[in-house]
Amino acid sequence: MLERVLEIDPRNEAAMSNLRFIENELLVRNKLLSAEQFIMNEEPAAARNALGEILKAYPDHEDALADLAVVEARDGKSGEALRILQRVLTGNPANEFAARLMEKMLLRE
């Protein structure tokens, strides 16, 4: 719809802004999916790099932080993973994934 609006009115600032936002969100989601694939393939360095790109632009991105906590936990850095999960839960106490992962990690210790 936004592209159609821009066909009619190429100078429509609201449509351009919304289109840029959507394109950016799709890029972030693609990077997140790549990072999750690296996690599943047990490639922590590649996962950290992909997540780092997201976090550089969006330091509080919940999904990227939660995935980074998974990478750290799998890499034996449970303290760092717990710190990251606490950060996620401070920003959003309703984040069920982070809460479950933290609970699971604390029960293991």
All heavy atoms as an XYZ file, in Angstrom:
858
protein
N       0.819     -1.190      0.000
C       0.000      0.000      0.000
C       0.867      1.260      0.000
O       0.531      2.230     -0.664
C      -0.922     -0.008      1.217
C      -2.029     -1.052      1.140
S      -3.089     -1.024      2.592
C      -3.999      0.465      2.301
N       1.961      1.192      0.770
C       2.822      2.372      0.834
C       3.450      2.665     -0.523
O       3.570      3.823     -0.929
C       3.895      2.187      1.900
C       3.389      2.126      3.336
C       4.511      1.718      4.273
C       2.792      3.455      3.753
N       3.862      1.612     -1.214
C       4.445      1.814     -2.539
C       3.419      2.406     -3.495
O       3.738      3.250     -4.330
C       4.999      0.504     -3.074
C       6.244      0.057     -2.338
C       6.727     -1.314     -2.755
O       5.947     -2.103     -3.318
O       7.916     -1.591     -2.501
N       2.206      1.979     -3.337
C       1.140      2.517     -4.189
C       0.899      3.999     -3.889
O       0.700      4.807     -4.804
C      -0.128      1.716     -3.986
C      -1.137      2.035     -4.989
C      -2.105      0.966     -5.162
N      -3.135      1.610     -5.954
C      -3.937      1.009     -6.727
N      -3.886     -0.274     -6.801
N      -4.815      1.653     -7.426
N       0.914      4.344     -2.601
C       0.771      5.760     -2.218
C       1.896      6.570     -2.851
O       1.672      7.663     -3.383
C       0.780      5.920     -0.686
C       0.916      7.382     -0.287
C      -0.472      5.313     -0.079
N       3.110      6.016     -2.840
C       4.252      6.741     -3.398
C       4.191      6.837     -4.922
O       4.760      7.760     -5.509
C       5.554      6.097     -2.937
C       5.865      6.303     -1.458
C       7.055      5.452     -1.034
C       6.110      7.772     -1.153
N       3.509      5.890     -5.561
C       3.305      6.010     -7.008
C       2.420      7.218     -7.313
O       2.644      7.941     -8.277
C       2.645      4.745     -7.555
C       3.557      3.562     -7.640
C       2.827      2.293     -8.054
O       1.636      2.362     -8.442
O       3.449      1.221     -7.989
N       1.423      7.400     -6.464
C       0.485      8.513     -6.653
C       1.123      9.828     -6.216
O       1.014     10.840     -6.897
C      -0.816      8.259     -5.861
C      -1.509      7.021     -6.421
C      -1.737      9.469     -5.902
C      -2.621      6.483     -5.543
N       1.798      9.789     -5.070
C       2.404     10.999     -4.501
C       3.827     10.677     -4.049
O       4.063     10.314     -2.899
C       1.569     11.497     -3.322
C       2.151     12.744     -2.669
O       3.115     13.328     -3.222
O       1.649     13.125     -1.595
N       4.795     10.784     -4.957
C       6.175     10.407     -4.634
C       6.811     11.209     -3.501
O       7.831     10.818     -2.957
C       6.937     10.661     -5.935
C       5.922     10.814     -6.995
C       4.648     11.226     -6.327
N       6.201     12.309     -3.112
C       6.764     13.149     -2.046
C       6.049     12.970     -0.714
O       6.266     13.742      0.207
C       6.706     14.607     -2.462
C       7.562     14.891     -3.675
C       7.373     16.300     -4.132
N       7.904     16.453     -5.463
C       8.667     17.443     -5.840
N       8.955     18.393     -5.002
N       9.121     17.515     -7.067
N       5.230     11.962     -0.603
C       4.468     11.733      0.621
C       5.424     11.282      1.726
O       5.900     10.148      1.744
C       3.383     10.686      0.375
C       2.473     10.512      1.555
O       2.922     10.295      2.672
N       1.179     10.596      1.293
N       5.728     12.203      2.643
C       6.711     11.947      3.708
C       6.290     10.810      4.635
O       7.114      9.992      5.033
C       6.950     13.224      4.523
C       7.731     14.285      3.789
C       9.161     13.874      3.505
O       9.781     13.180      4.341
O       9.665     14.222      2.425
N       5.013     10.762      4.989
C       4.539      9.709      5.891
C       4.719      8.329      5.260
O       5.185      7.387      5.908
C       3.076      9.943      6.264
N       4.390      8.206      3.997
C       4.543      6.924      3.303
C       6.021      6.544      3.187
O       6.389      5.388      3.413
C       3.890      6.983      1.926
N       6.863      7.506      2.860
C       8.305      7.219      2.759
C       8.864      6.788      4.106
O       9.628      5.825      4.188
C       9.061      8.445      2.235
C       8.859      8.675      0.758
S       9.964      9.937      0.059
C       9.320     11.432      0.791
N       8.477      7.488      5.152
C       8.956      7.161      6.488
C       8.498      5.767      6.915
O       9.289      4.972      7.438
C       8.456      8.219      7.476
O       8.827      7.877      8.781
N       7.237      5.470      6.689
C       6.720      4.149      7.052
C       7.365      3.040      6.233
O       7.650      1.956      6.754
C       5.198      4.112      6.898
C       4.502      4.841      8.021
O       4.948      4.832      9.150
N       3.396      5.494      7.690
N       7.603      3.283      4.967
C       8.249      2.288      4.118
C       9.673      2.028      4.588
O      10.104      0.871      4.682
C       8.228      2.746      2.662
C       8.713      1.728      1.631
C       7.887      0.444      1.691
C       8.645      2.323      0.234
N      10.405      3.082      4.933
C      11.768      2.909      5.467
C      11.734      2.113      6.770
O      12.576      1.251      7.003
C      12.440      4.265      5.680
C      12.985      4.878      4.411
C      13.886      6.074      4.708
N      13.196      7.151      5.403
C      12.549      8.140      4.822
N      12.483      8.221      3.503
N      11.949      9.082      5.546
N      10.769      2.403      7.632
C      10.633      1.675      8.896
C      10.408      0.189      8.639
O      11.059     -0.664      9.245
C       9.480      2.261      9.717
C       9.176      1.473     10.951
C       9.973      1.608     12.083
C       8.125      0.571     10.974
C       9.715      0.856     13.229
C       7.856     -0.181     12.119
C       8.654     -0.038     13.244
N       9.492     -0.133      7.743
C       9.189     -1.537      7.442
C      10.403     -2.232      6.833
O      10.740     -3.361      7.204
C       7.966     -1.640      6.514
C       6.705     -1.229      7.287
C       7.814     -3.050      5.943
C       5.472     -1.044      6.428
N      11.077     -1.577      5.916
C      12.274     -2.169      5.307
C      13.338     -2.440      6.360
O      13.981     -3.488      6.359
C      12.821     -1.250      4.213
C      11.955     -1.219      2.980
C      12.386     -0.147      1.984
O      13.132      0.794      2.354
O      11.954     -0.243      0.819
N      13.515     -1.499      7.299
C      14.494     -1.667      8.361
C      14.124     -2.846      9.267
O      14.974     -3.650      9.641
C      14.619     -0.384      9.178
C      15.748     -0.478     10.167
O      16.873     -0.764      9.801
N      15.434     -0.260     11.431
N      12.838     -2.942      9.621
C      12.376     -4.051     10.458
C      12.619     -5.390      9.779
O      13.014     -6.363     10.431
C      10.886     -3.898     10.790
C      10.616     -2.863     11.850
C      11.235     -3.224     13.189
O      10.993     -4.338     13.693
O      11.969     -2.383     13.746
N      12.408     -5.460      8.481
C      12.659     -6.704      7.745
C      14.138     -7.057      7.746
O      14.500     -8.235      7.888
C      12.125     -6.595      6.313
C      10.602     -6.577      6.187
C      10.196     -6.270      4.756
C       9.999     -7.884      6.658
N      15.002     -6.056      7.612
C      16.441     -6.310      7.666
C      16.857     -6.848      9.033
O      17.639     -7.795      9.134
C      17.228     -5.038      7.347
C      17.234     -4.591      5.898
C      17.886     -3.214      5.771
C      17.944     -5.604      5.027
N      16.324     -6.241     10.094
C      16.641     -6.692     11.449
C      16.142     -8.120     11.648
O      16.854     -8.969     12.196
C      16.050     -5.739     12.510
C      16.144     -6.326     13.903
C      16.752     -4.391     12.455
N      14.934     -8.415     11.207
C      14.379     -9.774     11.347
C      15.215    -10.785     10.591
O      15.447    -11.896     11.060
C      12.930     -9.818     10.865
C      11.980     -9.166     11.798
C      11.774    -10.014     13.047
N      11.336     -9.149     14.135
C      11.488     -9.433     15.403
N      12.054    -10.542     15.783
N      11.087     -8.603     16.322
N      15.705    -10.421      9.401
C      16.569    -11.333      8.647
C      17.869    -11.607      9.379
O      18.355    -12.736      9.416
C      16.841    -10.786      7.243
C      15.681    -11.004      6.312
O      14.849    -11.886      6.512
N      15.591    -10.192      5.275
N      18.453    -10.565      9.980
C      19.687    -10.755     10.755
C      19.425    -11.637     11.971
O      20.232    -12.478     12.333
C      20.259     -9.405     11.197
C      20.900     -8.629     10.091
C      21.452     -7.317     10.588
C      21.974     -6.498      9.419
N      22.490     -5.205      9.831
N      18.273    -11.444     12.580
C      17.901    -12.252     13.742
C      17.719    -13.715     13.346
O      18.194    -14.616     14.040
C      16.626    -11.692     14.369
C      16.281    -12.132     15.771
C      17.410    -11.841     16.747
C      15.014    -11.442     16.230
N      17.075    -13.953     12.222
C      16.912    -15.327     11.740
C      18.258    -15.962     11.418
O      18.483    -17.144     11.702
C      15.995    -15.359     10.516
C      14.524    -15.094     10.789
C      13.750    -14.955      9.476
C      13.926    -16.192     11.649
N      19.154    -15.186     10.840
C      20.510    -15.693     10.562
C      21.217    -16.061     11.858
O      21.851    -17.121     11.949
C      21.339    -14.649      9.813
O      20.834    -14.430      8.536
N      21.109    -15.193     12.851
C      21.753    -15.466     14.140
C      21.185    -16.740     14.760
O      21.937    -17.569     15.287
C      21.558    -14.286     15.088
N      19.876    -16.913     14.688
C      19.259    -18.108     15.258
C      19.702    -19.366     14.520
O      19.892    -20.419     15.114
C      17.743    -17.950     15.274
C      17.320    -16.917     16.307
C      15.856    -16.518     16.241
O      15.139    -16.975     15.320
O      15.431    -15.743     17.125
N      19.906    -19.250     13.215
C      20.431    -20.390     12.444
C      21.859    -20.705     12.887
O      22.218    -21.874     13.036
C      20.380    -20.079     10.944
C      20.682    -21.268     10.076
C      19.648    -22.373     10.217
O      18.456    -22.113     10.170
N      20.091    -23.592     10.414
N      22.662    -19.676     13.114
C      24.032    -19.898     13.600
C      24.004    -20.571     14.973
O      24.829    -21.437     15.251
C      24.803    -18.576     13.682
C      25.154    -17.974     12.348
C      24.961    -16.620     12.127
C      25.683    -18.740     11.326
C      25.276    -16.043     10.904
C      26.017    -18.181     10.098
C      25.806    -16.825      9.887
N      23.060    -20.180     15.823
C      22.950    -20.809     17.142
C      22.627    -22.284     16.981
O      23.250    -23.140     17.616
C      21.875    -20.090     17.996
C      22.344    -18.682     18.370
C      21.558    -20.896     19.259
C      21.257    -17.807     18.975
N      21.660    -22.590     16.131
C      21.272    -23.989     15.925
C      22.416    -24.807     15.322
O      22.558    -25.991     15.616
C      20.030    -24.079     15.043
C      18.800    -23.568     15.761
S      17.195    -23.742     14.935
C      17.523    -23.844     13.225
N      23.234    -24.171     14.505
C      24.374    -24.855     13.881
C      25.618    -24.849     14.765
O      26.686    -25.241     14.324
C      24.703    -24.221     12.536
C      23.630    -24.448     11.504
O      22.835    -25.372     11.613
N      23.580    -23.594     10.506
N      25.448    -24.352     15.994
C      26.541    -24.279     16.963
C      27.734    -23.492     16.421
O      28.875    -23.933     16.470
C      26.944    -25.675     17.422
C      25.798    -26.388     18.136
C      26.168    -27.756     18.665
O      27.378    -28.033     18.823
O      25.235    -28.532     18.921
N      27.427    -22.307     15.915
C      28.438    -21.372     15.433
C      28.349    -20.092     16.264
O      27.820    -19.078     15.812
C      28.214    -21.065     13.954
C      28.298    -22.279     13.045
C      28.009    -21.930     11.605
O      28.700    -21.042     11.055
O      27.081    -22.526     11.037
N      28.854    -20.132     17.512
C      28.676    -18.991     18.412
C      29.315    -17.693     17.924
O      28.743    -16.619     18.119
C      29.290    -19.458     19.730
C      30.170    -20.604     19.373
C      29.594    -21.216     18.140
N      30.460    -17.769     17.296
C      31.113    -16.535     16.831
C      30.268    -15.847     15.765
O      30.085    -14.623     15.804
C      32.503    -16.842     16.298
N      29.746    -16.621     14.837
C      28.902    -16.048     13.784
C      27.609    -15.493     14.382
O      27.129    -14.437     13.966
C      28.601    -17.102     12.719
N      27.048    -16.203     15.360
C      25.824    -15.726     16.015
C      26.089    -14.421     16.745
O      25.300    -13.471     16.649
C      25.301    -16.781     16.989
N      27.211    -14.349     17.471
C      27.561    -13.109     18.180
C      27.711    -11.942     17.208
O      27.282    -10.828     17.493
C      28.857    -13.291     18.961
C      28.682    -13.888     20.314
C      29.991    -13.803     21.118
N      29.878    -14.623     22.290
C      30.282    -15.885     22.388
N      30.863    -16.481     21.350
N      30.130    -16.573     23.499
N      28.340    -12.204     16.070
C      28.527    -11.138     15.077
C      27.185    -10.624     14.560
O      26.961     -9.416     14.486
C      29.383    -11.615     13.910
C      30.842    -11.733     14.270
O      31.321    -11.108     15.214
N      31.568    -12.552     13.533
N      26.299    -11.542     14.202
C      24.987    -11.144     13.680
C      24.190    -10.385     14.740
O      23.580     -9.352     14.456
C      24.214    -12.376     13.204
N      24.210    -10.890     15.964
C      23.485    -10.229     17.045
C      24.124     -8.887     17.386
O      23.429     -7.918     17.704
C      23.427    -11.131     18.276
C      22.621    -12.416     18.074
C      22.868    -13.389     19.213
C      21.152    -12.108     17.901
N      25.445     -8.828     17.314
C      26.151     -7.571     17.574
C      25.756     -6.470     16.602
O      25.653     -5.300     16.990
N      25.520     -6.840     15.341
C      25.077     -5.846     14.358
C      23.727     -5.259     14.757
O      23.506     -4.056     14.648
C      24.973     -6.484     12.972
C      26.293     -6.806     12.333
C      26.129     -7.464     10.973
O      25.095     -7.221     10.309
O      27.026     -8.220     10.577
N      22.832     -6.118     15.207
C      21.512     -5.643     15.630
C      21.650     -4.760     16.868
O      21.086     -3.666     16.941
C      20.573     -6.825     15.924
C      20.323     -7.649     14.658
C      19.251     -6.332     16.519
C      19.632     -8.975     14.910
N      22.415     -5.251     17.840
C      22.529     -4.537     19.115
C      23.291     -3.222     18.991
O      23.095     -2.315     19.792
C      23.156     -5.444     20.167
C      22.271     -6.627     20.567
C      23.045     -7.629     21.401
C      21.026     -6.137     21.296
N      24.131     -3.122     17.982
C      24.821     -1.852     17.748
C      23.809     -0.770     17.376
O      23.891      0.364     17.843
C      25.859     -2.013     16.630
C      26.700     -0.789     16.392
C      27.771     -1.059     15.362
C      28.616      0.182     15.148
N      29.648     -0.060     14.135
N      22.840     -1.136     16.554
C      21.816     -0.182     16.133
C      20.691     -0.057     17.163
O      20.124      1.010     17.341
C      21.237     -0.595     14.777
N      20.381     -1.177     17.827
C      19.267     -1.222     18.783
C      19.746     -1.922     20.056
O      19.519     -3.119     20.228
C      18.066     -1.967     18.191
C      17.627     -1.409     16.873
C      18.035     -1.995     15.673
C      16.825     -0.270     16.821
C      17.641     -1.458     14.458
C      16.431      0.267     15.603
C      16.847     -0.332     14.426
O      16.466      0.199     13.228
N      20.405     -1.203     20.951
C      21.026     -1.817     22.134
C      20.065     -2.573     23.057
O      20.493     -3.456     23.789
C      21.654     -0.634     22.872
C      21.771      0.446     21.864
C      20.671      0.229     20.875
N      18.787     -2.255     23.008
C      17.824     -2.912     23.893
C      16.886     -3.857     23.148
O      15.799     -4.158     23.637
C      17.007     -1.853     24.648
C      17.887     -1.026     25.572
O      18.783     -1.609     26.207
O      17.684      0.199     25.648
N      17.296     -4.331     21.992
C      16.443     -5.221     21.199
C      16.274     -6.544     21.954
O      17.218     -7.323     22.113
C      17.057     -5.464     19.819
C      16.125     -6.075     18.845
N      15.791     -7.397     18.873
C      15.429     -5.514     17.827
C      14.947     -7.655     17.897
N      14.705     -6.524     17.244
N      15.071     -6.781     22.447
C      14.795     -7.931     23.319
C      15.160     -9.269     22.695
O      15.772    -10.117     23.344
C      13.310     -7.981     23.689
C      12.902     -7.006     24.722
C      11.433     -7.165     25.074
O      10.951     -8.301     25.200
O      10.779     -6.126     25.233
N      14.758     -9.483     21.454
C      15.022    -10.771     20.813
C      16.519    -11.003     20.621
O      17.021    -12.105     20.839
C      14.296    -10.870     19.475
C      12.789    -10.889     19.629
O      12.299    -11.308     20.706
O      12.093    -10.489     18.682
N      17.222     -9.960     20.214
C      18.669    -10.093     20.015
C      19.368    -10.350     21.344
O      20.274    -11.193     21.428
C      19.230     -8.844     19.338
N      18.952     -9.653     22.395
C      19.554     -9.872     23.714
C      19.265    -11.283     24.222
O      20.168    -11.956     24.740
C      19.035     -8.838     24.716
C      19.586     -7.422     24.551
C      18.793     -6.435     25.396
C      21.068     -7.373     24.900
N      18.032    -11.744     24.054
C      17.682    -13.094     24.512
C      18.494    -14.139     23.757
O      18.985    -15.109     24.358
C      16.189    -13.332     24.352
N      18.646    -13.957     22.461
C      19.462    -14.902     21.685
C      20.924    -14.850     22.110
O      21.603    -15.878     22.164
C      19.335    -14.623     20.193
C      18.041    -15.161     19.602
O      17.322    -15.902     20.306
O      17.754    -14.841     18.432
N      21.412    -13.660     22.426
C      22.786    -13.536     22.897
C      22.958    -14.273     24.229
O      23.978    -14.913     24.468
C      23.185    -12.068     23.040
C      24.618    -11.797     23.458
C      25.617    -12.423     22.479
C      24.860    -10.293     23.583
N      21.944    -14.204     25.077
C      21.993    -14.949     26.340
C      22.092    -16.456     26.077
O      22.825    -17.158     26.770
C      20.763    -14.633     27.185
N      21.377    -16.928     25.074
C      21.461    -18.353     24.705
C      22.879    -18.693     24.266
O      23.449    -19.709     24.690
C      20.449    -18.696     23.584
C      20.690    -20.097     23.038
C      19.021    -18.552     24.098
N      23.466    -17.846     23.441
C      24.843    -18.082     22.969
C      25.798    -18.146     24.152
O      26.625    -19.055     24.252
C      25.279    -16.981     21.969
C      26.759    -17.105     21.637
C      24.433    -17.045     20.704
N      25.685    -17.177     25.062
C      26.584    -17.138     26.220
C      26.376    -18.358     27.109
O      27.351    -18.958     27.589
C      26.377    -15.845     27.016
C      26.670    -14.576     26.250
C      28.093    -14.462     25.722
O      28.971    -15.279     26.066
O      28.349    -13.539     24.944
N      25.133    -18.745     27.329
C      24.856    -19.915     28.171
C      25.439    -21.179     27.555
O      26.068    -21.982     28.250
C      23.352    -20.073     28.376
N      25.262    -21.348     26.267
C      25.808    -22.532     25.586
C      27.322    -22.536     25.569
O      27.945    -23.576     25.478
C      25.283    -22.613     24.156
C      23.850    -23.033     24.075
C      23.441    -23.233     22.647
N      22.099    -23.756     22.553
C      21.533    -24.097     21.408
N      22.194    -23.968     20.274
N      20.308    -24.559     21.398
N      27.907    -21.347     25.672
C      29.362    -21.209     25.661
C      29.938    -21.298     27.079
O      31.108    -21.008     27.292
C      29.740    -19.885     24.996
C      31.079    -19.933     24.289
O      31.560    -21.034     23.974
O      31.651    -18.851     24.047
N      29.082    -21.647     28.052
C      29.544    -21.814     29.424
C      29.674    -20.530     30.214
O      30.238    -20.519     31.304
N      29.164    -19.446     29.691
C      29.257    -18.147     30.367
C      27.911    -17.825     31.006
O      27.220    -16.878     30.636
C      29.663    -17.072     29.364
C      31.020    -17.328     28.733
C      31.334    -16.303     27.689
C      32.660    -16.637     27.011
N      32.920    -15.756     25.881
N      27.544    -18.628     31.998
C      26.218    -18.489     32.600
C      26.038    -17.145     33.307
O      24.945    -16.580     33.293
C      25.925    -19.641     33.554
O      26.880    -19.683     34.590
N      27.074    -16.627     33.932
C      26.970    -15.323     34.585
C      26.616    -14.228     33.599
O      25.749    -13.386     33.870
N      27.272    -14.238     32.451
C      26.987    -13.239     31.408
C      25.579    -13.445     30.854
O      24.844    -12.489     30.633
C      28.028    -13.331     30.288
C      27.815    -12.352     29.162
C      27.952    -10.884     29.571
O      28.406    -10.576     30.685
O      27.576    -10.025     28.752
N      25.193    -14.697     30.653
C      23.848    -14.990     30.152
C      22.790    -14.483     31.122
O      21.804    -13.864     30.711
C      23.692    -16.488     29.913
N      22.995    -14.716     32.405
C      22.034    -14.256     33.410
C      21.972    -12.730     33.465
O      20.892    -12.151     33.625
C      22.378    -14.825     34.781
C      22.107    -16.319     34.954
C      22.722    -16.830     36.255
C      20.614    -16.611     34.901
N      23.115    -12.076     33.324
C      23.150    -10.608     33.305
C      22.332    -10.073     32.127
O      21.548     -9.130     32.268
C      24.592    -10.113     33.219
C      24.719     -8.595     33.329
C      26.129     -8.116     33.022
N      26.504     -8.316     31.625
C      26.046     -7.591     30.595
N      25.170     -6.637     30.781
N      26.460     -7.823     29.368
N      22.489    -10.700     30.968
C      21.752    -10.268     29.775
C      20.252    -10.507     29.963
O      19.429     -9.649     29.642
C      22.272    -11.004     28.519
C      23.717    -10.582     28.221
C      21.365    -10.740     27.320
C      24.422    -11.448     27.201
N      19.905    -11.663     30.517
C      18.485    -11.960     30.739
C      17.868    -10.989     31.737
O      16.719    -10.572     31.574
C      18.320    -13.404     31.223
C      18.641    -14.475     30.184
C      18.667    -15.844     30.826
C      17.650    -14.413     29.029
N      18.634    -10.613     32.753
C      18.136     -9.626     33.714
C      17.871     -8.300     33.021
O      16.878     -7.624     33.300
C      19.132     -9.448     34.868
C      18.647     -8.503     35.935
C      17.378     -9.000     36.602
O      17.299    -10.159     36.992
N      16.382     -8.144     36.725
N      18.727     -7.948     32.105
C      18.551     -6.709     31.334
C      17.262     -6.769     30.506
O      16.503     -5.803     30.457
C      19.756     -6.506     30.426
C      19.736     -5.254     29.627
C      21.048     -5.088     28.913
N      20.919     -4.118     27.853
C      21.795     -3.967     26.903
N      22.889     -4.707     26.867
N      21.613     -3.069     25.958
N      17.022     -7.928     29.875
C      15.792     -8.098     29.094
C      14.574     -7.954     30.001
O      13.623     -7.243     29.696
C      15.769     -9.466     28.372
C      14.407     -9.720     27.742
C      16.868     -9.554     27.321
N      14.623     -8.642     31.142
C      13.472     -8.643     32.045
C      13.273     -7.300     32.743
O      12.149     -6.957     33.101
C      13.607     -9.776     33.057
C      13.463    -11.169     32.438
C      13.880    -12.246     33.423
C      12.047    -11.385     31.937
N      14.326     -6.538     32.916
C      14.180     -5.192     33.466
C      13.417     -4.318     32.467
O      12.544     -3.545     32.854
C      15.558     -4.581     33.779
O      16.191     -5.384     34.785
C      15.433     -3.150     34.268
N      13.736     -4.473     31.203
C      13.054     -3.702     30.164
C      11.640     -4.189     29.906
O      10.754     -3.402     29.580
N      11.440     -5.512     30.037
C      10.115     -6.085     29.791
C       9.910     -7.294     30.698
O      10.249     -8.419     30.330
C       9.956     -6.494     28.328
C       8.611     -7.132     28.045
O       7.724     -7.146     28.888
N       8.463     -7.666     26.852
N       9.361     -7.081     31.874
C       9.145     -8.188     32.815
C       8.228     -9.291     32.274
O       8.220    -10.394     32.798
C       8.493     -7.510     34.029
C       8.812     -6.067     33.896
C       8.961     -5.802     32.435
N       7.486     -9.010     31.224
C       6.563     -9.994     30.653
C       7.209    -10.869     29.582
O       6.533    -11.708     28.987
C       5.351     -9.284     30.070
N       8.511    -10.713     29.342
C       9.181    -11.522     28.322
C       9.288    -12.961     28.823
O      10.154    -13.290     29.635
C      10.559    -10.938     27.997
C      11.218    -11.636     26.824
O      11.326    -12.851     26.783
N      11.664    -10.842     25.874
N       8.395    -13.810     28.342
C       8.312    -15.191     28.823
C       9.541    -16.014     28.467
O       9.984    -16.849     29.257
C       7.052    -15.859     28.280
C       5.786    -15.303     28.880
C       4.555    -16.028     28.383
O       4.631    -17.238     28.108
O       3.516    -15.363     28.277
N      10.090    -15.801     27.272
C      11.267    -16.568     26.870
C      12.421    -16.309     27.830
O      13.051    -17.236     28.332
C      11.677    -16.220     25.435
C      12.921    -16.942     24.996
C      12.861    -18.265     24.593
C      14.146    -16.304     25.005
C      14.011    -18.947     24.208
C      15.305    -16.968     24.622
C      15.238    -18.299     24.218
N      12.692    -15.030     28.101
C      13.792    -14.676     29.000
C      13.536    -15.202     30.405
O      14.451    -15.715     31.056
C      13.990    -13.161     29.016
N      12.301    -15.105     30.872
C      11.968    -15.582     32.218
C      12.167    -17.091     32.331
O      12.741    -17.585     33.308
C      10.537    -15.202     32.574
N      11.708    -17.829     31.318
C      11.864    -19.293     31.351
C      13.323    -19.705     31.268
O      13.759    -20.623     31.966
C      11.065    -19.945     30.222
C       9.614    -20.143     30.597
C       8.882    -21.012     29.592
N       8.009    -20.105     28.851
C       7.926    -20.025     27.539
N       8.624    -20.820     26.778
N       7.135    -19.158     26.960
N      14.071    -19.030     30.416
C      15.490    -19.360     30.280
C      16.236    -19.057     31.581
O      17.057    -19.856     32.037
C      16.114    -18.600     29.107
C      17.582    -18.883     28.818
C      17.833    -20.367     28.577
C      18.050    -18.066     27.617
N      15.927    -17.927     32.191
C      16.575    -17.579     33.452
C      16.229    -18.604     34.527
O      17.111    -19.072     35.254
C      16.182    -16.176     33.912
C      16.833    -15.780     35.233
S      16.417    -14.107     35.716
C      17.756    -13.222     34.927
N      14.982    -18.975     34.612
C      14.552    -19.965     35.600
C      15.274    -21.297     35.384
O      15.780    -21.903     36.323
C      13.038    -20.164     35.510
C      12.494    -21.159     36.493
C      10.988    -21.338     36.355
O      10.343    -20.603     35.585
O      10.473    -22.251     37.028
N      15.351    -21.697     34.149
C      16.038    -22.957     33.809
C      17.506    -22.894     34.204
O      18.039    -23.854     34.776
C      15.900    -23.191     32.298
C      16.324    -24.524     31.815
C      16.023    -24.618     30.315
C      16.263    -25.996     29.794
N      15.961    -26.099     28.367
N      18.153    -21.774     33.926
C      19.571    -21.633     34.279
C      19.776    -21.614     35.794
O      20.710    -22.220     36.294
C      20.146    -20.365     33.638
C      20.266    -20.442     32.143
S      20.964    -18.945     31.460
C      22.623    -19.029     32.140
N      18.903    -20.912     36.495
C      19.040    -20.829     37.961
C      18.791    -22.181     38.632
O      19.420    -22.496     39.630
C      18.114    -19.757     38.508
C      18.486    -18.323     38.159
C      17.402    -17.352     38.587
C      19.841    -17.942     38.746
N      17.891    -22.968     38.060
C      17.631    -24.287     38.625
C      18.806    -25.235     38.443
O      19.014    -26.155     39.220
C      16.355    -24.890     38.034
C      15.056    -24.230     38.467
C      13.880    -24.814     37.682
C      14.843    -24.388     39.972
N      19.579    -25.009     37.392
C      20.754    -25.848     37.129
C      21.907    -25.545     38.074
O      22.750    -26.371     38.324
C      21.242    -25.689     35.699
C      20.508    -26.566     34.734
C      21.268    -26.678     33.469
N      20.760    -25.680     32.533
C      21.257    -25.461     31.352
N      22.294    -26.133     30.927
N      20.746    -24.562     30.559
N      21.956    -24.308     38.547
C      23.100    -23.903     39.397
C      22.907    -24.305     40.819
O      21.964    -24.581     41.388
C      23.309    -22.395     39.294
C      23.819    -22.016     37.937
C      24.224    -20.562     37.848
O      24.160    -19.837     38.846
O      24.623    -20.148     36.773
